[in-house]
Amino acid sequence: MVTKTFKAETTIDALKLVQQELGPDAIVVSMREVPLGPSWNPWKKTGVEIVAASPDLPSELQKPQPLPTPTKSDLRAPDNKNDAEVMPEIEWVLGAEKKPVQLPPKLKLNLDPIPAPPVPSKKAEADDKYLPPSLKKIRDQLVHQGVDDTLINGLVNVALETLSPGTLADVENCRKSISQLLGAELRVQQGAGKYFSSNVVCLIGNSGSGKTSAIAKLALFFSQNLKKKITWVCADTVRMGAIAEARAYTDALGFNLQLVYTPEDLKVILQNPGDNDLFLVDTPGYNPCNESQMIELGKLLSEMSKRSTYLVVPATTKEQDMFQLSASLGIFNLDGLIITKLDETHTFGNVYNFARKNQIPLAYFSTGKEAARHLEVVDPARLVSALFGKEWNK
């Protein structure tokens, strides 16, 4: 018995080689998928390897014989010229047991190319040679600022697909185009700085977030621009020095100050407001790790069924803590975000990531403690420019 190994791209091609070499009575011993091509090629195509044997025959029959003329029993009349030829029955050997296997009369071959597996890069810089220098510089700046890698990669791909070669070659024009793409993805509260949906505006946030100074800025802003009669409601009566701070602001700015010690006190203050009245409520600092404070805050807010609620988040807060705040306080139907302390940091990637991925729209930017200035209605271009090195207080 003669045993030989045959390799081809498809099963049919391999079986044809078996018949040509060993004749129609050949026995298939084994069949498996194997890679084809030279060993150094990492993207080898997949092929078929068949090990077949010829039965013991007289010496004059062991020579290669011409293929017999096909008969009606061997071939099926094709439906069209593209139909595959039917191969005769071949015996398969599995151990000592032989089982005849009849090939299907018509085979549908998948000729689609097999996608090559991704090659992990050894270094992040390996892809730099494919990027224009201007785009690489912009990408490195965003990475330095802490912008999420997924957002950066998507941004680079969009830039490569949509920007012209001339724009990609010029650093300044490329940066302007990238800045527009970055700003377009930010969600901004419509009408911020022009009106509130309620005459009760409540600010909530964690301890030290800058709620009190933000209320002072909002009070002065709406008093001057919308001619509103401001009432400062201080519910932060537990923190040491909170009442004195609120009284200092209201005395200097000429606003009415009301102190709240219980939720019932707040209910009395908000009864029968005038058309031009605007109540700004400063709530106690919230500890996201303290469940009892969460319950107390909920009781206080429940007395203000119709209110505009803003989450105050310092720009110096870690990104994960920002998302924890919005997740825990989001049950209070937040209307917008006020980002404070933007002048106390040089990196703004955490703020951008939070604003980009969060469902709460941006409303105001706040810097410093001076009530007479440094409150900005959100402009996405302002935050994006900070990512590219423009200091917030300049």
N, C-alpha and C positions, 0 to 999 in steps of 0.2 A: 504494500500500500504506500502511495506517495502522498505526503502532506506538504501543503504550501500555504503561505500567508499572502493575502491580497488586501490592498488598501485603495480606497477611492473616496470621492466626496459624498456619494450617495450609496444607498444600499443596492439599488438597481445596477449602478455601474460596477460595484464590487461583484455582484452575482454574474454579470456578463463576463467579467474577467475569469471567474471560476469556471464557467462553461467553456470558454475559449481554451483555457489551459488544461483542464482536467476532464472535460467532456460533460455531457448531460447527466451522467450517472454519478457525478461527484457528490460527496456527502459533506455537509457543512458541520464542522466540529464545534466552532464557537463564533460568536459575533459580538463586537463591542465598539463603542465610540472612542476614537483616538484623535489627538491633535495632529494636523498635517503641517508640512513646511519645515524649514530648518530650525534647529534647536535654539538658535540665538534670537529668533523672532518672537517677541512677547505676545503678539496678537495672532496666534496660529488659528487657522480655520479648523472646525471640527469635521472629522471624516469618519469612515467606517472601516474597521479591520475585520476580515473574515479569514478564519483558518478552515481550510477544506482538505479533504483526502479523496483520492481516487481508489476504487475497489481493485482488488487483485484481478488482473485481466491477462490473457495471453499476450506474449511479447509483441505480436503484430498489432494488437489493439491498444497498447500503451502509448503508441505514437499519437501525436495530436491529429485528430480526425476533423474533417470539415463539418461545420454545423449542418444537421439534417434540414431538409426542406420543410418548413413549417406546414402543418396540416390544420384543418379546421378545429381539431381538438386542442391544438397547441396555442392557437391565436384566436382572439376574439376580434371580430370585425370592428374597427374603430368607429366611434361616432363621428369624429372629425379628425383632422390631421394632427391635432395637438394631443390626442389621447395617447397614453403610455402603452407600450407593448406588454403583454401578459407573459410572464416567465413560466416555464414548466414546473411541475411539482418537484420539490427538493426535500430530501430527508435530512432531518436534524438529529444529531446524536447528543443525548444528555446522559452521560455515564454509559451504562450498558443498554439503556432503553432508547429505541428509535421511534420517533414520532413524525409522521409526514405532516408537513405544513404547506398549505396551499396559499400562495400569495394572492392578495385581493386583485380582482380584474382591472381595477383602475386606481392609480395612486395619485394623490394630490401633494405635490412637493412644495414645501415652503422655501421660496427663493429669497426671502427678505434677508438682508445682511444682519448678522448677529452683532449687536452693539458691543464695542470694546469696554471692558470694565474700567472704571476710573482709576487713575494712577495717583496715589497720595503723594503730594509734594513734600519733599524733605524740609523745605524752608518756605515761610510765607512769602519771601522775596522771589521765589521761583517764577511767579507770574508777572513780575515787574517788567520783564523784557517785552511783554505784549501790550503794555500800557503806554500811552503817550506821556512824556515827562510832566506835562501840566496836570494831567489827570492823576498821575501817581502822587504829585505834590499835594493835591487836594485830598486825596484819599488818606495820605499820611497825617494831614492836619486833623481830619475828622477822627482818625484812630487815636491821635494824641488827646483829643477833647473827650474821648470816651463814648462816642456814638456807637450804637450797637453794630456789630460786624455784619449781621444779616441786612440791616438797613443800608450799610455802606456798599455791600456787594450788589444789592439790587439797584442802588443809585448808579454805580459804575457801569453796570450792564445797560441801563437805560441811556446813559450818556453815550456809550459806544454805539448804540443802535440809532440814536436820534440826532446827535450833534454832527455837524459837518467837519471834515478834516481841518478846515481853516480855523474853526472855533476850538477844536481840541488842541491845535498847535499853539494857541495864544492863551497864556495863563490867566489873564484878567478876564477875557471873554468867556473862557471855560468856567471860571469861578462864578461869574454872574449867572450863567446858565444853571450851574449846579445849585446856587443859592435859591433860584426860583423854584427848582424842583424840590428842594428841602422845605421851603416855606409853604408850597402848595399842599403839602401833606399834613400840615398842622390844622387842627380844628379850633376855630375861634368863635366866641360867643357873639352873636349878632346883636347890635344895639348897645353893647357895653359902652358906658360913658355918656349915653344919651337918655336912658331911662331904666327903671327897674320894673319888673313885672308885679311887684308888691311894694306897699309903703313900709314894709318891715323887712330890713336887710340884716341877716344874721351871719356872723363870721365864726367858723369853727376850725379847730386845728389842735395840734399837740402843744405841749408846754414850750414856751420860748419861740414860737413860730413867727411872732411879730404881728399878732392880731390887733393889739391895742394901737400901735402906730399906724397900721393899715386902716383902721376905723377913723383915726384922726385925719388921714389923707383923704379918705372917701367923704368924710363930713365936710371938709373945706372945699373939695372939688365940686360936690353937688350943691353946696350952699352958694358958691360963686357962679356956677354955670347954669344951674336949673332953678335958682332962687327958691330952694326948698327950706322949710323950717325944720331944723335938725334937732332931734332929741337923742342924746347919747344914753343908752341903757346899759349899765354896767352890771352884768351878772357874775363877773369875776370878782367876787367879794371875799374869797378865801385866801387867795395869794397875797403874801405880804407886800404892801406897797401898791397894790393894784388900784385901790380906791383913790389914793393920793395921786397916782399917775393920771387916772381918768379926770380927776378934778383939776389938775394942772392944765390938761389939754382944753377942757371945756371953759375954764376961766379965761385962758389966753385967746381962745377963738370965739368966745361969746355964745356957746351952745348950752342948752338945757341939759342937766345931768339927772338921771334917775337911777337909784340903786335897787337891785333885785336880790333878795335873799332866798326866796322860795318861788316855785313855779306859779303859785297863786298871786304873788306880787306882780309878776309880769303880766298876768291876765288883766289885772286892774289897770295897769299903766296903758295897755293897748286898747282900752275901751274908748269908743267914740272919738276916733282920730279925725282931724280935719283933712280937707282935700290936699292941702299943701304940706302936710306933716310927713316927715320921713324919720323912722325909728331905726337907729343903728345899734344892734345888740352885740355886745362883746361877751362871749361865753367863757367859762373857765377853761384853762388849758386841759387838754384831754391826753391821758396816757393810754396808748393803744394796747398796752399789756395789762391794763386794769379793767376788769369787767364791771366793777361797781361804778366806776366813773362813766362808763358807757351807758349804764342804766340811768344815772342822774342826768346826763346830757339828753337822753331820749325823753325824759319827763319834762325837761325845760322846753325842748323844741315842740313837744306835743301841744303846748299852750299857744303856739304860733302856727295855726293850720295853713294860713295864707302868708307865705314868706318867700323871700329870695335867699337861698343859702349858698354861701361860698366857702370852699375849702382853702385855707391858707397854708401854703407849703413853702418852707425856706429852700432856696437854691442850694444850700449847703447840706441838705439831707441826702443820705445815700439813696440810690435809685430803688433798691428793694424796699426800703422803709417808706418811700413815696407810694409805691403800689400797695403796701400794707395799710397805709392811712386811707387811701381811696377805697380799698376793699371793705374796711371796717366801718367807715363813715358814709359810704355810698348808699346805705339804706335810708339815709335822710334826704334823698332826692336832691342831690347837689346840682346847682345851676351853673357853676363856673369855678375856675381856679384863680387864685391870687398868688403869684409867685413873689416871695419877699427875699431880701438879703442878696440880691443879685450882684451887689457891689462888693460882697465879701468872699468871692471866689473867682478863680481864673479859668475854671473848666465848667462847661455847660452841657456836656453830653448827657448827663443824668436827667437834666431838665428836658432836653429835646426828646430823649427816649420815652420819658414819662408822658409828655404831652402828645407824642406821636402815637403811642400804643394805648393810651387811656381814652375812655369815652367821654370824660368831662371836658368841656371846652375851656380854653384859656380866656380869661377876662381882663386881668390887670397885672402889670409888673410894678413892683415897689422896691425902692432902694432907700437906705438911710432912715433916720428917725425924724427928720424935719417934716413937720406936717404941711408946710407951705409949698413943697415941691416934691419931685421924685416919685410921682405916681403917673404911670403911663397906661393908657388903654392899649391892649395888646396889639402889636404889629408883628406878624411872623418874621418879617425881614430883620427886625431888631434882634431877635433871638438868634437867627441864622448868622448875622454879622458878628455876634459874640463868639460863635463857633470858629470864625476865621480871625479871631484875635482882636476885635474892637472892644476895648474896655468899656464896661457898662456906664461908668461915671464920667466918661470923656465924650 
